[in-house]
Structures are given as structure tokens and as C-alpha cells.
Amino acid sequence: MAAVPFIVRGLVFCTALTLPRLTQYPLGSGDRTMHRHCSTSFLSAAAMPSQIVIMLVFLSTLSACQPANNEDEPSAGMALSNDLSTFAPTDIQRAEILATVQGVFDALGGDAAKLSAVMMPDVIMRSNSVEEDGTVTSSTSTVEGLRDRIVSSGSIMVERMFDSRVMVSGPIATVWTPYDFYTGGAFSHCGIDVVTLLQTQEGWRIMSLDWSRQQPPDCQLHPDGPPQGS
């Protein structure tokens, strides 16, 4: 069946060559010039009635309107793959990336100098929460603002991540991880941290850090229970 469109187009091509001669020669008289363009099997088109010529044109139009069969395109209804295994980090990459994120949590414990070692200077940080009326609020902070908060805070802040999911593509990495947060030994909130990192000559550095602020049961607590001293 795949050859039918080509046969039809061939018939129409030879018929098109014949049409100008139909007004000059009686049907069936033939044309010697046409032998140079069409094979013998197509020469009979010159003697065909006009109804057949119209039918050939109609068939050619139908074949031209049919969509091309592109075997490279997925078939209709075929589900796209959700396999993200190609972005799975190596053990070394995962350890280095999570160590960079952990550097922020270590800084919250009082060592503000660690921020410069794990964050880009123009890092974007954003806290997001949902109010009781359903409205979403968001606030941004800078490295300098976070450093000042750590230095001026009169209590120790503890943030812990767990069940972290890491994906890597070239020099870009993302971390999606649940966390819980304690201030001065008391539970404050929990949620999800979403971290984007860039691999630089100095190692992995955080480009952006977004997190949600929630309360249980809308978020999970660390499976190890409260931290020591809480």
C-alpha cells in the first residue's frame, strides 16, 4: 500500500504531460515526445477519457493530504517516560552536594562564616507559607541578611534534612528534601527545602534556596525525633 501514492503521482504526472496534447491530437493518436518522459505503462493515459483523468487527480489529492508516517515520533496514546534515573548522582556527587546543603544548617548553629563557603554571593533565598485564609505569602532574604540574623540571634537554630532527593544534570544539581526546624530547643516549623546548586571550580555552590513553612500534619518531622537538647 505504501507504493500506491507513488504510482498515482506517476500517473498524474504523465497525464499532466498529456493534457496539453489532448486538444491537438485525437484521442488514441499518442505523442512521440511523451515517450521521453513516461514509461510505456503510462502512455495509455493519453487515450483515457476525461473522467479517468479527473479521478486520478482526485486520488493524488487524497494521497497528498494523508499525514506522513514518521516512525521517529511516538505513537498516539504512548505515555512519555517518567524515568529520571539518568539524572541520578554518583555516590561522590550526592555526598558533596548534601555536604554543601548541610553547610547552611551548620551556619544556622552559630558559624555564620560557613555561608560564604557554600553559597553564591548573589544567592536567592525565599520563604513561602500558606495563611489560614489560603493566601500564599513569600519573603526573600540575602546572604548578608541571614548572616546578620545568625550573629544577632540569642538562641541556637537547628535545621535537619532527611529523605533527600538529589538530581544532577551537567553542572546543575537540585535537592528536594523534607526538613524540620527548631529554635532555642523548641519546635518552630517544618516543610520542604528546594535547593539549586552549581558546580564551580571551588566545588558545589548554592544558587537558590526556597522552602515552605508548615506545621504538622502538613509536613513531616525528622524520623529520629527531636534533636538533643530539645
N, C-alpha and C positions, 0 to 999 in steps of 0.2 A: 504493500500500500504506500510505502514511502516514495516509490518511484512514480506514482500517479501524477503528482504535481509537476514533475519534470517533463513527463510525456505530454501533459496538457499544455504546458508552456511552449513546448516544441511545436505542437500542432498550431497553436495560436500564432507563434512567430512566423511559421511558413504560410499560414493563412493570411497574415498581415502583408506578407510579400506578394501574395496572390491578388488581394483585393483590388489594387490599382489596375490590374490587368483584366479583371472581370468585365470592365466597361469597354475594353478594347478588343477582346477576343471572345469568341463564342465559348460557352461552357464546354469543356472537354477538349478544347484545342490545345491546351498546355502551353508551356512557355519554356524555351530552351534556357533562357537566362536563369531561371529559377533552379535549374539543376546544379548550379554552382553554390547554392545556399542551402538547399534542403536535400535530404536523402530521398531515395526512391520511394520509401514508405510514406513520405509526407506529400509527395507530388499530387496525389489524388485529391488534396484539399482544393485544388483549383477548380475541380469539377463538382464540388459539393454544393448542394442547394444552400440558399441564404439562411434557412432555418438551422442547418447544422453549424454554420459559421457563428450564428448568434449563440447557439448552445455552447460552443467551445469557448467563446468569450465569457459566458456566464460561469462555466466551470473554472476558468482561470481566475476569475474574480473571487470565487469561493475559496480556492486554494490559497490565494494571496491574503485573504482575511483570517486564515487559520493561524493561531499563535505558534511560534516556533517551539520545537521540543528541545528545551535546554536541559540536558541531563545534569549540568552542574548545579542547577537550582534545586532546593529541597522540594519534594512533592507536597501537594496541598494536604494540610492536616498533619504533616510531620512536625512533631514537637521539637523545638530547639533544645540543645543540650544545656543542662544547668551544671555541668561538671566543672568545678573550679579547682580541680586537682593540679592543673597546670600552673596555678598561682601559689601553690603550697611552698613555703620557705624550706630551705635546708635546716638541719638542726642548728648549725652555726648561725645562720641568719636569724632564726627565731630567737636564739639566746641573746644575740646582740641587740635585736630590735626591742625585746622586752626589757633588757637591761637599761636601754635608753629611756623607756617609759618609766621604769622604776626609779630612775634618777629624779624625775619630777616629784614622786612620792617621798623620796629621801629628803629632797629640799624642803618639802612641807613640814618635815620633822624638825626643822631648825637650821638646816645647812643651805641657806639661800644661794650660796656661791655655786652650787651644783646646777642651777638653772642655766647658766651660761654655757655649761659643758654639754647640755643635751638639747637645747632649744636654739632655733634660728633667731637672729636678732629681731626679725620682723614677724615672728610667730603670731598667729591669730588664735585667741582663746575665747570661747563663748560658752556661757552657762544658759541652759534652757529649762524652763519648768512650765507646768500647766496649773493655772489657778483653779480655785473651786468652781468658778463660773465657766470654766472651759477655755478661757483665753490663754494664749501662749505668751510668755514673757521671756525675753532674752537680754542678756547683758554681756558686754565684752570687756576684756582686760588685756593688759600688756605684760611683758616680762618685768618691766620696772614696777608696775603696779603690784604684781604678785610678789616680787622680791620685798617691796615695802611692807606688804601685809604679813609676810613671814617674819620679818625683822621686828615689826611692831606688835605682833601677836603675843599676848601674855600666856597663851596655852599651846600645848603641842597638838598639831593636826596630824591625823593618821588616815591615810587612804590606802586601801588594799584592793588589788585587782585579782580576778580568778576566772577560770574557764576562758582564757583569752584566745581569740581567733586572729590569726595573722595571715595576711596575703601579701605577696611580693610580685611586682612586675618591673623588671629592669631596676632603675634606681629609686623606684617608688614603693613604699610599703604602707599598709593600713593595719591598724589594730582595733578590733571591736571587742570590748571587754566589760563585763559587769564589775561594779566596784561598790564598796561601802565606805562611809566617811565618818570619822569621829573627831570631836574637838574637846580637848581637856578631859578625855576619858569617857565622854558621853556621846551616844549615837546622835548624828546630825541628819544624814540623809544617805540615799543610795541611788543607783541609776546605771547608766551606760556611758563609758568613755569611748569616743571615736577619735583615733589619733592617726594623722598622716605624717609620714616621715620621708626624708630624702637622704639618700646615701651620698655623703661627701667624702673628701679626702681625709677628713678627721674622723669619719665614722657616720653612723646614722644620727640625724638631727630632726627634731620635731618641727614641722612646718605649720601644723594647725592642731588644735585640741578643742574638741567640742564634747560637752557632757550634758546629760539630763539629770535634773534634781527631782527625786521622787521619794515616796515613803512606801514601806511595805503595806500591802502585798503587791503593789505595782512594780516593785523592784526586789531583787534578791539580796540577801545578806551573805557574807562570806561563809562558806561551809565549815570553816574552822571555829566559828563562834566569835564573840567579841575579842578584840585584841587584849593583850596583857595590860593590866593597869586600868581597865575599864570597869 
